[in-house]
Amino acid sequence: MSKILSRLLLAIAFISAPALASENPEVADAIEGYMDFTEYGSSIMLPEQIPAEDWQKITVIDARDAAQFAKEHIPGAINIEWRKIPGRRAEITTDHMVLIYCNTGSLSAQSVFAMRLMGWENVKVLQDGIEGWKRKGGFEANARAMQPAEL
């Protein structure tokens, strides 16, 4: 019985999702306004854009679950699961850059989008997440990117 009820509730949620957006014009207007005026790269950071010494000036949030965070994370990061970040915004600084990452950047991008809709311009997503950060050299990604190309 609970399996049938769960599926029924899920179906109702999918059917009613478009109605929720149309019944909430403030939300739709906020999204449209943000999309009209945001710059392409305004909420994205690449690991190679951050010099090693600047990482200590950034609040880094690992948006993955606690088990993934415990297994590995960017040193100095704090763990707030991606879907909880907007609800815990009072814990997040507005004084300097906040960089949010997950494994590849997709879930953290959703958190950054939500925070930016709420007016947080200092919040950015780490492009390609922790996997890209590791692949590009971690804290040394900027130094690697500055090296002359090998011929």
C-alpha positions as CSV (number, residue, x, y, z in Angstrom):
1,M,0.0,0.0,0.0
2,S,2.8,2.5,0.9
3,K,4.5,1.9,-2.5
4,I,1.3,2.7,-4.4
5,L,0.7,5.8,-2.2
6,S,4.3,6.9,-2.7
7,R,4.0,6.6,-6.5
8,L,0.7,8.5,-6.5
9,L,2.2,11.3,-4.5
10,L,5.2,11.5,-6.8
11,A,2.8,11.6,-9.8
12,I,0.8,14.4,-8.3
13,A,4.0,16.4,-7.6
14,F,5.1,16.1,-11.2
15,I,1.7,17.1,-12.5
16,S,1.4,20.1,-10.2
17,A,5.0,21.4,-10.5
18,P,4.1,23.7,-13.5
19,A,1.1,24.9,-11.7
20,L,3.2,25.9,-8.6
21,A,5.4,28.1,-10.7
22,S,2.5,29.8,-12.5
23,E,0.7,30.3,-9.1
24,N,3.8,32.0,-7.7
25,P,4.6,34.9,-9.9
26,E,7.1,36.4,-7.4
27,V,9.3,33.4,-7.8
28,A,9.0,33.4,-11.6
29,D,9.7,37.1,-11.7
30,A,12.8,36.6,-9.5
31,I,14.1,33.9,-11.7
32,E,13.5,35.8,-14.9
33,G,15.1,38.9,-13.5
34,Y,18.2,37.0,-12.4
35,M,18.5,35.3,-15.7
36,D,18.1,38.5,-17.7
37,F,20.9,40.4,-15.9
38,T,23.5,37.8,-14.6
39,E,26.8,37.6,-16.4
40,Y,27.9,34.3,-17.8
41,G,30.9,33.8,-15.5
42,S,29.6,35.7,-12.5
43,S,29.0,32.6,-10.4
44,I,31.7,30.2,-11.7
45,M,35.3,29.8,-10.6
46,L,37.9,27.5,-12.1
47,P,40.6,26.1,-9.8
48,E,43.2,27.7,-12.0
49,Q,41.8,31.1,-11.3
50,I,42.7,30.9,-7.6
51,P,46.3,31.4,-6.5
52,A,47.3,28.9,-3.7
53,E,47.7,31.7,-1.2
54,D,44.2,33.0,-1.9
55,W,42.4,29.8,-0.9
56,Q,42.8,30.7,2.8
57,K,40.7,33.9,2.1
58,I,37.8,32.0,0.7
59,T,35.1,30.1,2.6
60,V,34.9,26.7,0.9
61,I,31.7,24.6,1.3
62,D,31.7,21.0,0.4
63,A,28.0,20.4,-0.7
64,R,28.3,16.6,-0.8
65,D,26.9,14.3,1.9
66,A,28.7,13.7,5.1
67,A,30.1,10.3,4.1
68,Q,31.7,11.7,0.9
69,F,33.1,14.6,2.9
70,A,34.6,12.2,5.5
71,K,36.2,10.2,2.7
72,E,37.9,13.2,1.2
73,H,37.4,17.0,0.8
74,I,39.3,20.1,0.0
75,P,41.4,21.0,3.1
76,G,39.7,23.7,5.1
77,A,36.2,23.1,3.6
78,I,33.1,22.9,5.7
79,N,30.4,20.4,5.0
80,I,26.8,21.6,4.3
81,E,24.8,19.3,2.0
82,W,23.8,21.1,-1.2
83,R,20.0,21.1,-0.5
84,K,20.5,22.6,3.0
85,I,22.7,25.5,2.0
86,P,19.8,28.0,1.4
87,G,18.3,27.1,4.8
88,R,21.6,27.5,6.5
89,R,22.5,30.8,4.8
90,A,22.7,32.6,8.2
91,E,25.9,30.6,8.9
92,I,27.5,31.7,5.6
93,T,29.6,34.8,5.4
94,T,28.7,37.8,3.2
95,D,32.1,39.5,3.7
96,H,34.2,37.5,1.2
97,M,34.0,34.9,-1.5
98,V,32.2,31.6,-0.8
99,L,33.1,28.7,-3.1
100,I,30.7,25.8,-3.2
101,Y,31.6,22.4,-4.7
102,C,30.3,18.9,-5.0
103,N,31.8,16.0,-7.1
104,T,31.4,17.6,-10.5
105,G,29.7,20.9,-10.0
106,S,26.1,20.1,-10.9
107,L,24.5,19.9,-7.4
108,S,26.6,22.8,-6.0
109,A,25.5,24.9,-9.0
110,Q,21.9,24.4,-7.9
111,S,22.8,25.7,-4.4
112,V,24.7,28.7,-5.9
113,F,21.8,29.5,-8.2
114,A,19.4,29.5,-5.2
115,M,21.7,31.6,-3.1
116,R,22.2,34.1,-6.0
117,L,18.4,34.4,-6.5
118,M,18.3,35.4,-2.8
119,G,20.9,38.1,-3.5
120,W,24.1,36.5,-2.4
121,E,26.6,37.8,-5.0
122,N,29.7,36.5,-3.2
123,V,28.7,32.8,-3.7
124,K,30.3,30.9,-6.6
125,V,30.4,27.3,-7.8
126,L,33.8,25.5,-8.3
127,Q,33.6,24.5,-11.9
128,D,34.0,20.7,-12.3
129,G,33.8,20.2,-8.5
130,I,36.4,18.3,-6.4
131,E,37.1,16.0,-9.4
132,G,38.2,18.9,-11.5
133,W,40.1,20.5,-8.6
134,K,42.1,17.3,-8.2
135,R,42.6,16.8,-11.9
136,K,43.9,20.3,-12.4
137,G,46.3,20.2,-9.4
138,G,44.4,21.2,-6.3
139,F,45.8,24.3,-4.6
140,E,48.6,24.4,-7.3
141,A,46.1,24.6,-10.2
142,N,46.9,28.3,-10.7
143,A,50.6,27.8,-10.7
144,R,50.3,24.9,-13.2
145,A,48.1,27.1,-15.5
146,M,50.8,29.8,-15.4
147,Q,53.5,27.5,-16.6
148,P,54.6,28.0,-20.3
149,A,53.1,25.4,-22.6
150,E,55.5,22.6,-23.5
151,L,56.3,22.2,-27.1
